[in-house]
Amino acid sequence: MSPTFLEVAMYVLIFSSLLCLDRIGRGPTAPDRAIAIDTLGTIMIGFCCIMALWPTPTDSPSASPFMDYYMTVAIAWAIISFIGSLALAKYLEGRCYDA
């Protein structure tokens, strides 16, 4: 991957996260805010994936372990975001969690 593509992708994610933060702050209803929070979680997963692909200096001896770390964080974040979205959707629907 070229660094230029990764930089453009990073700027797009930063702009998207700012739009989500604006929707979280100004959302007229709770479902709008919930969707913006879920989208922000997906954007954070994108940040982790881009950081895993980001080129590191070749003279650095500890360059490769971070790529695995970022992907692990992205997978864990995706699982937690999914479970949180389900819990928030059930709460907004008005049902209890054990049904």
Steps between C-alpha positions, in 0.01 A plus 500: 500500500624840415532751782301752297195271489527435873529872574192578291311217671604638840375848409169357379460311828582811702239700307245219542564481873444875532167463320402217736595706804284781367206258456552366853488854637211630291302181437131579535408152626665224695508257202688762296759525773520120529568463128767772517669324793494170312643667190772663710595156630531375143717799413728420794537147363604660171760710684645185656514322165674793330750523784572130455581565133698818563860459384763502770870570468689190396782565747264472796536157662156512663297602195307179435338430841289816480324389184365196677403711800292744294309219329431337837365829633283538189347153542436552871350843431269352235371235741442749781335748262264233371397390848454863607284570196279204579461606862422859405246391238319280753503783753358747250237247398389473861560129554702343777836340431417137587213459251 
